[in-house]
Amino acid sequence: MIEIKNYKDMEPFVPEERPWISKRVVIGKAHGNPSFAMRIFELQPGHTSKSHRHWWEHGVYVISGSGAVKAEDGTELPLSKGDVVYIPQEEHHQVCNTGSEVLSFICVIPGNAEELD
């Protein structure tokens, strides 16, 4: 069955230890989709995601704001609205909000990784 909803109507998950980032799982196993998970993140200005790596690849689409993806060697690749990013599996990365507004982005991962992230 086709389903349409607004992501803002979904409750965000905000980690206690990182209250500057929120995640909404808008498509995933809870929605009957085992193949992939689509999440929408909102990262507050001046903050970063955790620096990490994992076994799955993922795709990112920047909805609004500006920032950078920091690689393991410290290289910062700039991000802005409309950019698409591919992060290979095991690639160390961190998303940084370098702008003055919320950095919003869609992140798609394999369905079997959803509960691990």
C-alpha positions as CSV (number, residue, x, y, z in Angstrom):
1,M,0.0,0.0,0.0
2,I,1.3,3.5,-0.9
3,E,1.8,5.6,2.2
4,I,2.4,9.4,2.3
5,K,3.2,11.3,5.5
6,N,5.1,14.4,6.5
7,Y,8.4,13.7,8.3
8,K,7.7,16.6,10.8
9,D,4.7,14.6,12.1
10,M,7.0,11.8,13.2
11,E,8.6,11.9,16.6
12,P,12.4,12.6,16.4
13,F,14.9,10.6,18.4
14,V,17.3,12.9,20.2
15,P,20.3,11.2,21.9
16,E,20.7,12.2,25.5
17,E,24.4,12.6,25.1
18,R,24.1,14.6,21.8
19,P,21.0,16.8,22.1
20,W,22.1,18.9,19.1
21,I,21.2,16.2,16.6
22,S,17.8,14.6,15.9
23,K,16.9,11.5,13.8
24,R,13.6,10.5,12.4
25,V,13.3,7.0,10.8
26,V,10.7,7.8,8.1
27,I,10.9,4.5,6.2
28,G,12.2,1.3,7.7
29,K,11.3,-2.0,9.2
30,A,8.6,-0.4,11.4
31,H,6.9,0.7,8.2
32,G,7.1,-2.8,6.6
33,N,10.2,-2.1,4.6
34,P,13.1,-4.5,5.3
35,S,15.2,-3.5,2.3
36,F,16.4,0.0,3.4
37,A,15.9,2.6,6.0
38,M,15.5,6.3,5.2
39,R,16.3,8.7,8.1
40,I,16.1,12.5,8.3
41,F,18.7,14.1,10.5
42,E,18.7,17.7,11.8
43,L,22.1,19.0,13.1
44,Q,22.2,22.3,15.0
45,P,24.7,25.0,14.0
46,G,28.2,24.6,15.3
47,H,27.8,20.9,16.1
48,T,28.8,17.6,14.6
49,S,27.7,14.0,14.5
50,K,29.8,11.5,16.2
51,S,33.0,10.5,14.4
52,H,32.5,6.9,13.3
53,R,32.6,4.1,10.7
54,H,30.5,1.0,10.1
55,W,30.2,-2.0,7.8
56,W,27.4,-0.5,5.6
57,E,27.5,2.1,3.0
58,H,25.0,5.0,2.8
59,G,23.8,7.8,0.7
60,V,23.1,11.3,2.0
61,Y,21.0,14.1,0.4
62,V,21.3,17.6,1.9
63,I,17.8,19.2,2.3
64,S,18.9,22.5,3.8
65,G,21.8,24.3,5.5
66,S,25.5,23.9,5.0
67,G,28.3,22.0,6.5
68,A,31.1,19.5,5.8
69,V,31.9,15.8,5.9
70,K,35.1,15.2,7.7
71,A,37.2,12.2,6.6
72,E,39.6,10.2,8.9
73,D,42.6,12.2,7.7
74,G,40.9,15.5,8.7
75,T,39.9,16.5,5.2
76,E,36.6,18.5,5.2
77,L,34.5,18.1,2.1
78,P,31.9,21.0,2.0
79,L,28.2,20.3,1.9
80,S,25.3,22.5,0.9
81,K,21.6,22.3,-0.1
82,G,21.1,19.8,-2.9
83,D,24.4,18.0,-2.5
84,V,24.4,14.2,-2.7
85,V,27.1,12.2,-0.8
86,Y,28.1,8.5,-1.0
87,I,29.9,7.1,2.0
88,P,31.4,3.7,1.3
89,Q,31.4,1.0,4.0
90,E,34.2,1.2,6.6
91,E,34.9,4.8,5.6
92,H,35.5,6.9,8.7
93,H,33.3,10.1,8.7
94,Q,31.7,12.8,10.7
95,V,29.1,15.4,9.6
96,C,29.7,19.0,10.7
97,N,27.3,21.9,10.6
98,T,29.5,24.9,9.7
99,G,26.6,27.2,8.9
100,S,24.3,29.4,10.8
101,E,21.1,27.4,10.3
102,V,20.1,23.8,10.9
103,L,21.7,21.3,8.6
104,S,19.0,18.9,7.5
105,F,19.8,15.8,5.5
106,I,18.3,12.5,4.4
107,C,20.4,9.4,5.0
108,V,19.6,6.0,3.4
109,I,21.1,2.8,4.7
110,P,20.5,-1.0,4.2
111,G,17.6,-2.3,6.1
112,N,19.7,-4.9,8.0
113,A,21.7,-1.9,9.5
114,E,18.8,0.1,10.8
115,E,18.8,-1.1,14.4
116,L,22.6,-0.9,14.6
117,D,22.8,2.8,13.9
